[in-house]
Amino acid sequence: MKYVFFDIECACVFKNVAKMCAFGYVVTDDAFALLERADILMDPRGKFRLTDRKGKEGIVLPYEYEDFKKYPPFPAAYRKIKHLLEDRESVVLGHATLNDVNYLNLETKRYKLPSFRFDWHDTQFFWMNTENSFERQMGLGAMAEELGVEFVPHRAVDDAYATMRVCEALCKREGLNVTELVQKYHIRAGKIENYTIRTPDSDGLRRYTEEKECIREAHAKAHEAFYRVVNKHMNRRKKGGTLEGKVFCFAKDVEDEVEISTKLVRAIFEAGGKYTSHPAECNVYIARSSGGVRYQSAMGVGAAFIPLDRIEAAMAEE
């Protein structure tokens, strides 16, 4: 059994275009002993427009861009890459591998080449499962730093090598090899076939997704219950009360605490105050703590901030 780690760099990436300029790979045995490593460079047949994940320019590849024009384009490297990734004796791995598999897919379509067909794993997804944390995607640099691995970012072969070392360190930390790690966390490999891509899956990810859906449903029910009270009592508020002219807004998590929020908003209406869901329209903002988008929006229009615990203490004394 061999492991093939790979990484791809592109001159530019758009929604339906990914012009590859480098395919870096590292081949090891199942004990992570290095067997082969190389950078396959190619002419992307397009201008370099390098951006980060937010679309901002600034990424610099550690290559001389003019050198890429000395190499043939992707079709010349296609057979070699296909052989590496479709070898049945190999396990294919990358980091944030879905991106690279998508680049391969787009380039085969661009040059009207047959689809790739192979299963693949993702060290980023391995990390999520071992940490039981699916909220945040851990970058290769952050994982490398965490596990004590050094590398040159954005050189394809070095990224592939760092991915291998990260995978090795992760397996060592778990006391497992790749196959055992996959089995322990019930990870299903990603797959590409007939230009169709299936993303990796696991029991942990499914549990996280189900829990997140339950939270979303609970939030939706709380939101509906709170605004049902607001809509019912808004036009029945007392005129000329002690809160006349005051427009309140709550933080979302306060709105979701229906037992507290509905009691509080009724008291506001009974004293002549109003309620808005738009913090930029309020002059009194209530939250458990400062911070957040809603807080900043309310403070931006000069609203007064009242911590919820102060109100809860006053209500408890009544």
LINUR-V557911 format. One record per residue. RES is the residue in three letters. OMEGA is omega in whole degrees, 0 to 359 (none if undefined). Layout:
res=(RES | RES)
omega=(OMEGA | OMEGA)
//
This chain:
res=(MET | LYS | TYR | VAL | PHE | PHE | ASP | ILE | GLU | CYS | ALA | CYS | VAL | PHE | LYS | ASN | VAL | ALA | LYS | MET | CYS | ALA | PHE | GLY | TYR | VAL | VAL | THR | ASP | ASP | ALA | PHE | ALA | LEU | LEU | GLU | ARG | ALA | ASP | ILE | LEU | MET | ASP | PRO | ARG | GLY | LYS | PHE | ARG | LEU | THR | ASP | ARG | LYS | GLY | LYS | GLU | GLY | ILE | VAL | LEU | PRO | TYR | GLU | TYR | GLU | ASP | PHE | LYS | LYS | TYR | PRO | PRO | PHE | PRO | ALA | ALA | TYR | ARG | LYS | ILE | LYS | HIS | LEU | LEU | GLU | ASP | ARG | GLU | SER | VAL | VAL | LEU | GLY | HIS | ALA | THR | LEU | ASN | ASP | VAL | ASN | TYR | LEU | ASN | LEU | GLU | THR | LYS | ARG | TYR | LYS | LEU | PRO | SER | PHE | ARG | PHE | ASP | TRP | HIS | ASP | THR | GLN | PHE | PHE | TRP | MET | ASN | THR | GLU | ASN | SER | PHE | GLU | ARG | GLN | MET | GLY | LEU | GLY | ALA | MET | ALA | GLU | GLU | LEU | GLY | VAL | GLU | PHE | VAL | PRO | HIS | ARG | ALA | VAL | ASP | ASP | ALA | TYR | ALA | THR | MET | ARG | VAL | CYS | GLU | ALA | LEU | CYS | LYS | ARG | GLU | GLY | LEU | ASN | VAL | THR | GLU | LEU | VAL | GLN | LYS | TYR | HIS | ILE | ARG | ALA | GLY | LYS | ILE | GLU | ASN | TYR | THR | ILE | ARG | THR | PRO | ASP | SER | ASP | GLY | LEU | ARG | ARG | TYR | THR | GLU | GLU | LYS | GLU | CYS | ILE | ARG | GLU | ALA | HIS | ALA | LYS | ALA | HIS | GLU | ALA | PHE | TYR | ARG | VAL | VAL | ASN | LYS | HIS | MET | ASN | ARG | ARG | LYS | LYS | GLY | GLY | THR | LEU | GLU | GLY | LYS | VAL | PHE | CYS | PHE | ALA | LYS | ASP | VAL | GLU | ASP | GLU | VAL | GLU | ILE | SER | THR | LYS | LEU | VAL | ARG | ALA | ILE | PHE | GLU | ALA | GLY | GLY | LYS | TYR | THR | SER | HIS | PRO | ALA | GLU | CYS | ASN | VAL | TYR | ILE | ALA | ARG | SER | SER | GLY | GLY | VAL | ARG | TYR | GLN | SER | ALA | MET | GLY | VAL | GLY | ALA | ALA | PHE | ILE | PRO | LEU | ASP | ARG | ILE | GLU | ALA | ALA | MET | ALA | GLU | GLU)
omega=(177 | 173 | 175 | 177 | 181 | 177 | 183 | 171 | 181 | 175 | 178 | 178 | 173 | 185 | 184 | 181 | 173 | 184 | 185 | 175 | 180 | 173 | 179 | 180 | 177 | 177 | 177 | 170 | 185 | 173 | 178 | 173 | 185 | 177 | 184 | 173 | 182 | 174 | 175 | 181 | 182 | 177 | 182 | 182 | 179 | 180 | 176 | 174 | 189 | 181 | 174 | 184 | 178 | 178 | 180 | 180 | 178 | 177 | 178 | 178 | 181 | 177 | 167 | 188 | 181 | 181 | 182 | 181 | 179 | 184 | 176 | 179 | 187 | 183 | 180 | 180 | 187 | 185 | 180 | 180 | 180 | 179 | 180 | 188 | 183 | 177 | 184 | 179 | 185 | 169 | 184 | 181 | 175 | 176 | 191 | 192 | 181 | 179 | 183 | 177 | 178 | 177 | 178 | 180 | 181 | 180 | 177 | 177 | 181 | 182 | 176 | 178 | 178 | 180 | 169 | 177 | 178 | 173 | 181 | 176 | 186 | 180 | 175 | 179 | 174 | 182 | 181 | 181 | 180 | 179 | 187 | 182 | 184 | 181 | 189 | 176 | 183 | 179 | 181 | 180 | 180 | 178 | 180 | 179 | 180 | 185 | 175 | 180 | 179 | 178 | 177 | 184 | 174 | 164 | 193 | 182 | 178 | 175 | 178 | 179 | 178 | 177 | 178 | 182 | 176 | 179 | 179 | 181 | 180 | 178 | 180 | 179 | 180 | 183 | 184 | 167 | 184 | 181 | 180 | 178 | 178 | 180 | 182 | 184 | 177 | 181 | 175 | 183 | 169 | 183 | 170 | 180 | 180 | 179 | 179 | 184 | 174 | 182 | 178 | 181 | 177 | 176 | 180 | 180 | 179 | 178 | 179 | 181 | 179 | 179 | 180 | 179 | 177 | 178 | 179 | 179 | 179 | 178 | 180 | 179 | 179 | 179 | 180 | 181 | 181 | 184 | 172 | 177 | 180 | 182 | 181 | 188 | 184 | 184 | 178 | 183 | 182 | 178 | 176 | 179 | 184 | 179 | 178 | 180 | 178 | 178 | 186 | 171 | 179 | 168 | 183 | 181 | 175 | 176 | 184 | 175 | 193 | 182 | 179 | 187 | 181 | 177 | 182 | 183 | 175 | 179 | 178 | 180 | 181 | 178 | 175 | 179 | 179 | 176 | 175 | 175 | 182 | 184 | 180 | 180 | 184 | 170 | 172 | 182 | 182 | 180 | 177 | 180 | 177 | 178 | 180 | 183 | 180 | 179 | 181 | 179 | 180 | 179 | 180 | 178 | 175 | 180 | 174 | 179 | 178 | 177 | 183 | 183 | 177 | 180 | 180 | 179 | 180 | 180 | 181 | 180 | 183 | none)
//
